[in-house]
Amino acid sequence: MRHALLFLLFWFAISSETAWSADPETTAGKTGGVTEISMKRESCLGMCPADELVLSADGGALYAGYSATPRIGIYTGKIDNWTFTRLAAYLVEQEFFEKDAVMTRSEGLHMVPVTFTIVRDGKATKKRLISEITPAGWAIETLMESISSKIDWQPVDSGISGQLVTSFENKDNFWTNLPLPNAIISISPTKNNPTPNSRLGSLALSGFSCRTDKEGRFEINLPSGEYLIQSRYYPLQGKGVAGYEMSVTVLSRGMSPVILSIR
């Protein structure tokens, strides 16, 4: 209850117009040297949103949608310094990262683990917990979701744009391509990916999953590098069809077009 009330008060503060005009020096000394705050949510059998949010003291913001989210791929944005300062001060004041995480194997697969991380004085501290049963975790997750919803997210200007089709020979002996809607597309960086050590590249290491639209098309914005694309299509009879697999090199700008064909 105490954590929930503190969260509501904090949320009201960052939402009010008058709060934005306050002097940031009043809380700058309470951030404890925090320069980065992130939250990563894991998937639960592909049904729960899997994503990662990274907020930096320099005003930068990164978002990676891995699966089951409205935004799939990597996006960049800006966070107001005043908002970051107050979020960091809140975490420090609540001693969120000093307290033990609460997580056991009995919580079940339907509850999604969330990993919170702060970088303080150059050192990363992680805390993995089930926010659904941990009031403090729920408060921080809800707060960071609220902050993320106010950011103008822009996709990185590179990635993969493709279409999944099935090729068959018709009665006139011509090959025909039929789009495959609602198929699963999985994309992961290969060992030859040149950007694993960059901040954007590190977000891509978890891999991405989406479904094709009614025309069999898909598009995922990714940093430059080499990726492996895998597809799987489930027709009406419910039998999975092992689809196409190929590697694609994403350049630093523009979308790399691909056609995946299942016979």
One Martini backbone bead per residue (centre of mass of N, CA, C, O) as a GRO file, in nm:
protein
  263
    1MET     BB    1   0.058   0.062  -0.021
    2ARG     BB    2   0.295   0.257   0.005
    3HIS     BB    3   0.397   0.224  -0.287
    4ALA     BB    4   0.135   0.310  -0.430
    5LEU     BB    5   0.119   0.598  -0.313
    6LEU     BB    6   0.395   0.693  -0.413
    7PHE     BB    7   0.335   0.651  -0.712
    8LEU     BB    8   0.091   0.846  -0.737
    9LEU     BB    9   0.246   1.097  -0.651
   10PHE     BB   10   0.462   1.080  -0.873
   11TRP     BB   11   0.274   1.081  -1.121
   12PHE     BB   12   0.149   1.359  -1.060
   13ALA     BB   13   0.411   1.520  -1.079
   14ILE     BB   14   0.491   1.444  -1.384
   15SER     BB   15   0.198   1.547  -1.502
   16SER     BB   16   0.230   1.825  -1.414
   17GLU     BB   17   0.286   2.144  -1.528
   18THR     BB   18   0.426   2.277  -1.278
   19ALA     BB   19   0.662   2.070  -1.240
   20TRP     BB   20   0.836   2.153  -1.496
   21SER     BB   21   0.928   2.442  -1.352
   22ALA     BB   22   1.111   2.326  -1.169
   23ASP     BB   23   1.398   2.285  -0.985
   24PRO     BB   24   1.640   2.038  -1.045
   25GLU     BB   25   1.833   2.089  -0.794
   26THR     BB   26   1.647   1.958  -0.568
   27THR     BB   27   1.720   1.639  -0.694
   28ALA     BB   28   2.011   1.591  -0.806
   29GLY     BB   29   2.138   1.480  -0.521
   30LYS     BB   30   1.934   1.200  -0.519
   31THR     BB   31   2.046   0.995  -0.757
   32GLY     BB   32   2.327   0.847  -0.693
   33GLY     BB   33   2.464   0.836  -0.993
   34VAL     BB   34   2.246   0.791  -1.204
   35THR     BB   35   2.249   0.708  -1.577
   36GLU     BB   36   2.060   0.437  -1.583
   37ILE     BB   37   1.735   0.298  -1.688
   38SER     BB   38   1.584  -0.034  -1.689
   39MET     BB   39   1.336  -0.251  -1.870
   40LYS     BB   40   1.268  -0.612  -1.877
   41ARG     BB   41   1.042  -0.820  -2.058
   42GLU     BB   42   0.925  -1.134  -2.061
   43SER     BB   43   0.814  -1.410  -2.200
   44CYS     BB   44   0.491  -1.611  -2.222
   45LEU     BB   45   0.463  -1.818  -2.466
   46GLY     BB   46   0.401  -1.552  -2.662
   47MET     BB   47   0.166  -1.371  -2.502
   48CYS     BB   48   0.355  -1.168  -2.382
   49PRO     BB   49   0.510  -0.889  -2.357
   50ALA     BB   50   0.830  -0.820  -2.514
   51ASP     BB   51   1.064  -0.587  -2.365
   52GLU     BB   52   1.266  -0.268  -2.378
   53LEU     BB   53   1.371  -0.005  -2.150
   54VAL     BB   54   1.576   0.297  -2.199
   55LEU     BB   55   1.713   0.535  -1.968
   56SER     BB   56   1.886   0.852  -1.984
   57ALA     BB   57   2.057   1.128  -1.856
   58ASP     BB   58   2.112   1.253  -2.161
   59GLY     BB   59   1.799   1.196  -2.297
   60GLY     BB   60   1.794   0.912  -2.381
   61ALA     BB   61   1.590   0.664  -2.570
   62LEU     BB   62   1.498   0.311  -2.561
   63TYR     BB   63   1.324   0.063  -2.777
   64ALA     BB   64   1.231  -0.294  -2.752
   65GLY     BB   65   1.039  -0.506  -2.957
   66TYR     BB   66   1.001  -0.857  -2.956
   67SER     BB   67   0.691  -0.935  -2.860
   68ALA     BB   68   0.359  -0.871  -2.837
   69THR     BB   69   0.372  -0.577  -2.972
   70PRO     BB   70   0.304  -0.288  -3.141
   71ARG     BB   71   0.625  -0.266  -3.128
   72ILE     BB   72   0.859  -0.387  -3.362
   73GLY     BB   73   1.173  -0.327  -3.254
   74ILE     BB   74   1.371  -0.027  -3.288
   75TYR     BB   75   1.373   0.269  -3.076
   76THR     BB   76   1.379   0.627  -3.051
   77GLY     BB   77   1.434   0.895  -2.798
   78LYS     BB   78   1.313   1.133  -2.548
   79ILE     BB   79   1.408   1.257  -2.221
   80ASP     BB   80   1.352   1.438  -1.965
   81ASN     BB   81   1.562   1.536  -1.721
   82TRP     BB   82   1.351   1.574  -1.496
   83THR     BB   83   1.229   1.289  -1.510
   84PHE     BB   84   1.483   1.124  -1.460
   85THR     BB   85   1.561   1.249  -1.188
   86ARG     BB   86   1.301   1.159  -1.035
   87LEU     BB   87   1.322   0.857  -1.087
   88ALA     BB   88   1.597   0.816  -0.953
   89ALA     BB   89   1.519   0.933  -0.675
   90TYR     BB   90   1.298   0.727  -0.615
   91LEU     BB   91   1.475   0.470  -0.617
   92VAL     BB   92   1.669   0.566  -0.396
   93GLU     BB   93   1.464   0.631  -0.165
   94GLN     BB   94   1.339   0.322  -0.180
   95GLU     BB   95   1.563   0.108  -0.213
   96PHE     BB   96   1.510  -0.095  -0.452
   97PHE     BB   97   1.817  -0.225  -0.501
   98GLU     BB   98   1.859  -0.319  -0.186
   99LYS     BB   99   1.637  -0.516  -0.214
  100ASP     BB  100   1.495  -0.807  -0.223
  101ALA     BB  101   1.386  -1.032  -0.431
  102VAL     BB  102   1.065  -1.174  -0.548
  103MET     BB  103   1.118  -1.524  -0.648
  104THR     BB  104   0.957  -1.817  -0.767
  105ARG     BB  105   0.866  -2.126  -0.915
  106SER     BB  106   0.542  -2.107  -0.825
  107GLU     BB  107   0.411  -1.872  -1.009
  108GLY     BB  108   0.431  -1.930  -1.304
  109LEU     BB  109   0.405  -1.870  -1.652
  110HIS     BB  110   0.192  -1.622  -1.639
  111MET     BB  111   0.428  -1.484  -1.498
  112VAL     BB  112   0.632  -1.202  -1.553
  113PRO     BB  113   0.944  -1.132  -1.574
  114VAL     BB  114   1.136  -0.855  -1.435
  115THR     BB  115   1.410  -0.638  -1.533
  116PHE     BB  116   1.598  -0.424  -1.340
  117THR     BB  117   1.822  -0.142  -1.425
  118ILE     BB  118   2.118   0.018  -1.300
  119VAL     BB  119   2.347   0.293  -1.348
  120ARG     BB  120   2.609   0.338  -1.101
  121ASP     BB  121   2.906   0.456  -1.120
  122GLY     BB  122   2.945   0.237  -1.372
  123LYS     BB  123   2.740   0.030  -1.234
  124ALA     BB  124   2.551  -0.262  -1.254
  125THR     BB  125   2.209  -0.320  -1.136
  126LYS     BB  126   2.005  -0.603  -1.066
  127LYS     BB  127   1.635  -0.688  -1.082
  128ARG     BB  128   1.444  -0.985  -1.042
  129LEU     BB  129   1.081  -1.007  -1.092
  130ILE     BB  130   0.739  -1.019  -0.985
  131SER     BB  131   0.519  -0.760  -1.025
  132GLU     BB  132   0.235  -0.889  -0.951
  133ILE     BB  133   0.359  -0.958  -0.632
  134THR     BB  134   0.519  -0.670  -0.634
  135PRO     BB  135   0.456  -0.357  -0.551
  136ALA     BB  136   0.718  -0.214  -0.636
  137GLY     BB  137   0.734  -0.334  -0.922
  138TRP     BB  138   0.461  -0.231  -1.020
  139ALA     BB  139   0.518   0.070  -0.985
  140ILE     BB  140   0.765   0.091  -1.175
  141GLU     BB  141   0.637  -0.027  -1.428
  142THR     BB  142   0.403   0.180  -1.450
  143LEU     BB  143   0.580   0.431  -1.459
  144MET     BB  144   0.748   0.355  -1.715
  145GLU     BB  145   0.505   0.333  -1.901
  146SER     BB  146   0.417   0.628  -1.874
  147ILE     BB  147   0.675   0.753  -1.984
  148SER     BB  148   0.675   0.603  -2.260
  149SER     BB  149   0.395   0.722  -2.364
  150LYS     BB  150   0.542   1.027  -2.391
  151ILE     BB  151   0.716   0.923  -2.616
  152ASP     BB  152   0.865   0.990  -2.935
  153TRP     BB  153   0.880   0.732  -3.133
  154GLN     BB  154   1.154   0.616  -3.345
  155PRO     BB  155   1.266   0.443  -3.593
  156VAL     BB  156   1.507   0.299  -3.717
  157ASP     BB  157   1.680   0.350  -4.044
  158SER     BB  158   1.659   0.023  -4.034
  159GLY     BB  159   1.606  -0.312  -4.193
  160ILE     BB  160   1.323  -0.539  -4.251
  161SER     BB  161   1.150  -0.620  -4.563
  162GLY     BB  162   0.877  -0.856  -4.623
  163GLN     BB  163   0.770  -1.180  -4.771
  164LEU     BB  164   0.536  -1.450  -4.743
  165VAL     BB  165   0.535  -1.747  -4.948
  166THR     BB  166   0.378  -1.975  -5.172
  167SER     BB  167   0.494  -2.218  -5.402
  168PHE     BB  168   0.323  -2.313  -5.711
  169GLU     BB  169   0.190  -2.530  -5.956
  170ASN     BB  170  -0.017  -2.490  -6.196
  171LYS     BB  171  -0.215  -2.603  -6.460
  172ASP     BB  172  -0.009  -2.422  -6.660
  173ASN     BB  173   0.291  -2.447  -6.544
  174PHE     BB  174   0.292  -2.215  -6.328
  175TRP     BB  175   0.433  -2.011  -6.100
  176THR     BB  176   0.290  -1.938  -5.776
  177ASN     BB  177   0.225  -1.672  -5.544
  178LEU     BB  178   0.115  -1.708  -5.201
  179PRO     BB  179   0.019  -1.548  -4.944
  180LEU     BB  180   0.109  -1.559  -4.581
  181PRO     BB  181  -0.082  -1.526  -4.318
  182ASN     BB  182  -0.004  -1.531  -3.981
  183ALA     BB  183   0.292  -1.571  -3.968
  184ILE     BB  184   0.600  -1.662  -3.830
  185ILE     BB  185   0.862  -1.429  -3.744
  186SER     BB  186   1.216  -1.476  -3.701
  187ILE     BB  187   1.478  -1.262  -3.551
  188SER     BB  188   1.841  -1.297  -3.548
  189PRO     BB  189   2.152  -1.264  -3.468
  190THR     BB  190   2.453  -1.332  -3.568
  191LYS     BB  191   2.790  -1.393  -3.519
  192ASN     BB  192   2.846  -1.159  -3.754
  193ASN     BB  193   2.759  -0.930  -3.598
  194PRO     BB  194   2.890  -0.592  -3.582
  195THR     BB  195   2.688  -0.471  -3.315
  196PRO     BB  196   2.700  -0.599  -3.009
  197ASN     BB  197   2.855  -0.343  -2.858
  198SER     BB  198   2.629  -0.176  -2.901
  199ARG     BB  199   2.341  -0.052  -2.783
  200LEU     BB  200   2.160  -0.148  -3.014
  201GLY     BB  201   2.286  -0.433  -3.049
  202SER     BB  202   2.213  -0.538  -2.761
  203LEU     BB  203   1.900  -0.532  -2.811
  204ALA     BB  204   1.912  -0.751  -3.057
  205LEU     BB  205   1.999  -1.025  -2.908
  206SER     BB  206   1.698  -1.135  -2.834
  207GLY     BB  207   1.517  -1.094  -3.057
  208PHE     BB  208   1.241  -1.146  -3.299
  209SER     BB  209   0.867  -1.135  -3.322
  210CYS     BB  210   0.619  -1.195  -3.581
  211ARG     BB  211   0.346  -1.121  -3.801
  212THR     BB  212   0.183  -1.148  -4.075
  213ASP     BB  213  -0.013  -1.017  -4.289
  214LYS     BB  214  -0.257  -1.053  -4.533
  215GLU     BB  215   0.009  -1.028  -4.746
  216GLY     BB  216   0.273  -1.149  -4.592
  217ARG     BB  217   0.386  -0.907  -4.439
  218PHE     BB  218   0.692  -0.743  -4.307
  219GLU     BB  219   0.840  -0.521  -4.040
  220ILE     BB  220   1.178  -0.445  -3.911
  221ASN     BB  221   1.358  -0.243  -3.701
  222LEU     BB  222   1.720  -0.233  -3.738
  223PRO     BB  223   2.028  -0.263  -3.695
  224SER     BB  224   2.307  -0.312  -3.824
  225GLY     BB  225   2.358  -0.637  -3.980
  226GLU     BB  226   2.338  -0.987  -3.915
  227TYR     BB  227   2.058  -1.205  -4.001
  228LEU     BB  228   1.815  -1.444  -3.898
  229ILE     BB  229   1.552  -1.596  -4.084
  230GLN     BB  230   1.235  -1.729  -3.967
  231SER     BB  231   0.964  -1.951  -4.062
  232ARG     BB  232   0.606  -2.009  -3.970
  233TYR     BB  233   0.326  -2.212  -4.074
  234TYR     BB  234  -0.037  -2.230  -3.989
  235PRO     BB  235  -0.271  -2.399  -4.091
  236LEU     BB  236  -0.594  -2.496  -4.040
  237GLN     BB  237  -0.506  -2.798  -3.946
  238GLY     BB  238  -0.247  -2.729  -3.739
  239LYS     BB  239   0.011  -2.769  -3.909
  240GLY     BB  240   0.334  -2.728  -3.910
  241VAL     BB  241   0.551  -2.532  -4.124
  242ALA     BB  242   0.854  -2.541  -4.229
  243GLY     BB  243   1.025  -2.284  -4.333
  244TYR     BB  244   1.216  -2.031  -4.401
  245GLU     BB  245   1.582  -1.975  -4.435
  246MET     BB  246   1.783  -1.676  -4.374
  247SER     BB  247   2.028  -1.438  -4.452
  248VAL     BB  248   2.074  -1.086  -4.351
  249THR     BB  249   2.190  -0.766  -4.455
  250VAL     BB  250   2.201  -0.472  -4.272
  251LEU     BB  251   2.209  -0.158  -4.331
  252SER     BB  252   2.243   0.169  -4.212
  253ARG     BB  253   2.027   0.220  -4.449
  254GLY     BB  254   1.735   0.107  -4.480
  255MET     BB  255   1.551  -0.148  -4.632
  256SER     BB  256   1.566  -0.498  -4.647
  257PRO     BB  257   1.469  -0.702  -4.896
  258VAL     BB  258   1.242  -0.995  -4.879
  259ILE     BB  259   1.183  -1.343  -4.986
  260LEU     BB  260   0.971  -1.595  -4.862
  261SER     BB  261   0.965  -1.950  -4.954
  262ILE     BB  262   0.704  -2.195  -4.964
  263ARG     BB  263   0.648  -2.549  -5.077
   0.00000   0.00000   0.00000
